[in-house]
């Protein structure tokens, strides 16, 4: 707690930095026409503000943080709404160009909406990914301990390289990231701001709510990741599969085809452990290379496909079914999947690491009690430790980076908060979300039936509920009903 309080005090220097521009409200902004990926466009402003890389270190270099501001369309706007991307490492500006564009423009009926690129992410990154010299072998047996050891070796190499480039790694924590939000508040000349986050963005918002609750108007939290939930519990994955099975049971034909998906997965993973499949993957130059597809690879593919109940998840179930029945016949299918690059981040060439996303997760870390639970559960879990990889495997790689258990204590306050949770969220599990927000006494909870992790774009009702909450601090419905998800099966 002393370290966090020290950062708050150090944050005063950042506030004086922003104060220079306070007399020039909306400094460093230029008007432009923002165009989304679907071709729609709207008037907006692009801007930036400066913050210290590490507020605990005198003379720390300054970071230029970029944002896009969509101006309010009402004559009496409320507190600016700052969108916080997930990841960590997602770009708010890039997100605004995608399927969530209607939410950004829709919320301008209440206030200015800010798409922020957090420190180290998107346009606010001046540090290139590190390509290490460590290569994960793809033509021989590999298990989780060896895989983790290779990543630890790569992380040590990249840590040294980043520091040689002048990067202060201790500046890439969720506390520093949260203090940037208060600097942005001052840059905009606002008394308070509303934070709107998803996944890691909610983790960031919850941290801010502990650091400066008096400067926050409201919180909108979708797919909540608590302050001690950077690492997800393997047992919760099992419970998620039970909920997914309940959805399958609503369709007799699907139930007959997939009577027990957890048992199916376990059987195939065990089968691959005994007998991996040797694939021949075509390369861009026309040559081929061997790839020994095994348990670890399928665990990684599964981890990437569980977040939302959609056709990608359906294709995963079809893959398991095919591997159970005719593993040799599935070789062309596996080669095609790997050819799309799904595992390239883990298995193609030298290990490459993204500085911001790695440091943020390592800094948030995991409490000793939760780590003990994780270790007890992962040995018998379907996915082992792959859902969270590379944490907690790379915990404590940077001395002094971990924020400690005081940071990880869940928030408790009376800030008006809207919580949106999907019943089929396969990333931030429903029970854990409920635990993370238990101390928020002014919360309004809305459950999205059959919603997944990326629920913000799941229904027009989501925007309507957020708008109602921003206007009044209350909502008139506790549930949004989605159709049964189409798994494409």
Helices and strands as residue ranges (DSSP letters): H 2-22, E 29-35, E 41-52, E 62-70, E 80-84, H 92-96, H 101-106, G 107-109, E 113-116, G 122-124, E 130-135, H 144-164, G 169-171, H 174-187, E 193-199, H 200-211, G 213-215, E 216-224, H 234-248, H 252-257, H 261-274, E 277-282, E 288-293, H 295-305, H 311-325, G 328-330, H 331-339, H 344-347, E 350-353, H 355-364, H 368-378, H 404-408, E 416-422, H 430-436, E 443-449, H 460-472, E 479-481
